[in-house]
């Protein structure tokens, strides 16, 4: 290969490297611009939402309304659709069980299904623990 051919190959390679580096720079700046846009959108959303501490203290937070055990017990005992408080029913079921009756007999006395009587017995046992 003569000197002119070598010079031509070297110039072509140099032009290719310049073109490739320019293309890489173009991609870099284009992606950098997109990253800045995304970052600005993210910052805007973060400002709209506020901090997590602000969220915890708002009434919009569904987890803020913590119900303590006593309040939950009160709510279940005074369900408006029932004529007697729930706890009285469970006391009655527990009393029937203590008198030696089985689930079948309790279901017949209360005129409820067998699974419902089993459930009431389970809840009566749980209410005794409280």
Secondary structure, DSSP 8 states (H G I E B T S, - for coil): --HHHHHHHHHHHHHHHHHHHHHHHHHHHHHHHHHHHHHHHHHHHHHHH--HHHHHTSTT-TTT----HHHHHHHHHT-TT-SS-HHHHHHHHHHHHHTT--HHHHHHHHT--HHHHHHHHHHHHHHHH-
